[in-house]
């Protein structure tokens, strides 16, 4: 059965396009007159739709059927029908390339369209009913059918374009043959620039989206052909409003060129190598407008494209502000898993799992996705057989890992039946990358305790063993131990930092080659064993699940975090910006900056290390009541500083300065220099030593003052150095080289109860 009207009359481009195709052909030239005559009926119908002829427009937009059993015939007759239709296509293409002048009947235009339509329908039936698709595609690929369909496609045949789409569905070799060997994307670009009719564009975009969906090697071909900018411009011109799209021709599935074009954008956006090209050509803005003006699969693809392109870098308000988009994404995802159509299209599970994993990087999206029911669906992806199960499992584990960064959502994931068993199965059976994602998700859901039970029933603290330390090349009598948390793209820079710290007597843990088995377990042991965690921050660091896991684990273990920038111009935002807060940044993005930053990093870590070695009641922030040097004061009472005197106070009157470490910490906090508390404590700068430092600074030139603060105290920020110089003048007086004396302390409050006998005394505490 031949479908009346729709497929036999909507597949030809205008006369000018036919002539352009004929002129560009290097082999036998095509007579444009015969080909344009064969398209006349189609142009009349398209023109009627544009002019407003209701009857003609209705037929042009008629949805038709995906397939008709009577027309396709039985599977047993497939080979004979294929042979017949292949011969029809061959005769027509030979006549076409021979430049024969003939009427439509003589050239067999209708019969040729019917042959291409039969190929489309017989493959679509197998796609929709779960029949044996690949054997049928393989038989079609063996002969000259694909070559002849490509020839017709280059001439603007809708039937040929749609038949090629079915041939390429989930078939990477067919995609490569059509997309690369027949230079299809160059044709798509020319087609858009020369302005062909809407049915041809719609069918061409459907084919383009299929090609990039099922063969990622073609993404390089797309970039080389410069098709992406033309596609984006076409979508911006045609699809900015729902009214414009309602006027367009829609294919047998009821989808427009905007829907298929957005599907193509979404498939390209899932490849990180295409991100820069898409963003620079306005893809994010275009997808944002789709959210406001479209419905159905085009809207979902627009949202996932935004998440793929910028979701990991920003919480895009276009997605957060939309009240229903998260639920629509989950609804499509559910239907894809169930094998159901959404907007008359079957969708690939792993691709939308990837989209959800990227959406789940947005903090505001996590609870909405969970409420919409995404958690049990992700578990199903892990446990059920899927097309490309390993890739689907990779992204499902990644999505669960991302969701677990929200504590409330994490509780829902933990409560989901079968989630741990599903992740364990992926950890055992998946590829190395999938195993890594599954381990990460399991780690976030069940982090280790500070103590672990051994086989003999005893417990041991989490930390690096002596054997692990030997593997890391531990230094005997090291000054301190640090862990370098970094993203692998910056490994070369971080290795330089490691060498600099090793040379200064530090033990440095850096996961270079995963020498100790499970990276996450080794990471936890390194964090527990380290005095400080040096976070080598960059845009990639912020986007990395593993880096976020390391940083948040260190934060929960109350480890000191020292951020160093390995990427020039990057300003931490999102979770990373919250975690590091107002901490001092050391710039190490080139060798010179690293050399300048090392003294400050070394001083800070040594101060932390020495603080950790001290008895607990002497450590910073311990808060216990302890005696001062005289044995009769609480820590808080002894360190409470009196109000500072005016900067003009004479030396005979004395000046008030922080007289111990706690008071010094409060002063530094008050003046905005919190980042240097450990440095001043390590250098024992308070009371009389602060006065002496004031005198030394007063005897130096301004440039030498900056060098002293930079090299001795590690204050790399020019603004922080100026701030300290200004505040010390306000506190003590002008930097004129005079040595001041401390003011008399007010009388002490009543003595606090003494601690138990034998308690150690505060070193360096008490009055000056």
Helices and strands as residue ranges (DSSP letters): H 6-9, H 15-24, H 32-38, H 40-51, H 54-60, H 69-72, G 75-77, H 78-97, H 104-107, H 109-129, H 133-142, H 145-154, H 158-168, H 172-176, I 177-181, H 184-194, H 198-214, H 218-225, H 227-238, H 242-246, H 257-269, G 272-274, H 275-280, H 283-293, H 296-306, I 307-311, H 317-321, H 325-338, H 349-359, H 363-371, H 374-383, H 389-403, H 407-415, H 419-429, H 432-445, E 451-453, E 459-461, H 466-471, E 480-485, G 488-490, H 491-503, E 506-509, H 519-529, E 532-537, H 539-543, H 545-556, E 560-565, H 574-580, E 586-587, H 591-613, G 616-618, H 635-639, H 661-670, G 674-676, H 677-682, H 688-698, H 702-711, H 718-732
